[in-house]
Amino acid sequence: MDLEQSQEDYERMVTDLLEWIHTKITELNDRNFSNSFAGIKQDMAKFTDYRVQQKPPKLATTVDLCLTDLIIVQYLAAWRNG
C-alpha cells in the first residue's frame, strides 16, 4: 500500500466523517418537535432511520480510519528504522 495514497484516503475519510457528524449534530439539536401524533411518528421514524441505517456505516468508517491510521504509523516507523 502506498503511503501517500493511505494518507490521502485517511484525510478524505476524516473530512467526510466530520462533515457528516457536524450535519447530524445540527439536525439532532433541532428541538422543534411536531405537536401531533402523525408528526411524532414521523420524527421517530427519522430518528430510527438515523440510528439503524445511517449510524452503523459511520461506525464502520471509524474502524477503517483507525486501521488506516495504524497502517500509516507502522509504515512511518518502519521507514524511520529502515
PyMOL commands that set and color helices and strands:
alter all, ss='L'
color gray80, all
select helices_A, chain A and resi 3-28+37-81
alter helices_A, ss='H'
color red, helices_A
deselect
rebuild
show_as cartoon
